[in-house]
Amino acid sequence: MSSELTRARIALFTVTVAACCGLLVLPWTKVTLDRQSFYSVLPSVVLLFALAFYLHWRGMIMLRGLMDVLGCAVLISYAGLVWSYTAISFALPLADERLLGLDRSLGFDWLAFAHVIDGIPWLATALFAAYQSFMYQLLLLPLLLVVLGHAVRGYMLVAAFGLLCMSASVISIWFPALGAHVTLDVDPASLKNLNPYFGYAFLKQFHAVRDSVAFLLSADRAAGILTFPSVHAGTAFLCAWAASAVRAVKWPMVLLNIGMAISAISHGSHYFVDIVAGLGLAILIVAVLKACILGRGAGLGRYAVPQPAR
């Protein structure tokens, strides 16, 4: 096993443990977990890690990698929900006017931008699909990277997503926001092609966790409630970067994730500065992980897939 792969695996498990340890602060917040909805996934995760241990013992490194990235991705996704809801539960003053003001200072006209997209049916449809590719990419891309021999990149992708969720949640404590659709009073009936569903779908949960004295968080009803920085935009960069290790899918994935970042504005109700912040945060996270795992001048961390032990 290469030293880079070992360091990447250690980094992934360290981030996963850190994300899960965030749950330890819940007794001091208004958020409690619906145990059935959260804990029901644990048997599957335990099975994945048990298989990973067995495959490691047998020397089946590639198959072990599949179990590692899938198990950690599931845990980080669930833990990320807890981090985000805890952040918004502090109920600090809404930041919409500040964020909108920053957009305007940069010369970005949100309504004009959305109007252009709404006027192009195929583009509005394509961006809506790109927006929804978020979780599919996070679950499938790490597996693809491991299978194709880019396990280090697969481990780094999942670890980077965990760091993105945690850091974005902490930053969002001071920037809770309703989003551009609400702040600019966009009438959904006025939109011809742009589907505004995700610009409004999170609001019930957003208000509930802010306004309730005690809030029960159910994984079944949870939504993405962070606005600044944009986790969607940050994840778009992470997925495009990770996929660049595979020549055959590099440019299709770059195009898909450019679309996902753009759709976070039009369909996800983000401000332009949310996208800038999400991209900047993701770039910083990748730089830190590369320095820690790959070192100066290191390559992509490709390794030969060993033959299973007989």
Secondary structure, 3 states (H helix, E strand, C coil): CCHHHHHHHHHHHHHHHHHHHHHHHHHHCCEEECHHHHHCCHHHHHHHHHHHHHHHHHCCHHHHHHHHHHHHHHHHHHHHHHHHHHHHHCCCCCCHHHHHHHHHHCCCCHHHHHHHHHCCHHHHHHHHHHHHCHHHHHHHHHHHHHHCCCHHHHHHHHHHHHHHHHHHHHHHCCCCCCCHHHHCCCCHHHCCCCCCHHHHCCHHHHHHHHHCCCEEECCCCCCCCCCCCCHHHHHHHHHHHHHCCCCCCHHHHHHHHHHHHHHHHHCCCCCHHHHHHHHHHHHHHHHHHHHHHCCCCCCCCCCCCCCCCC
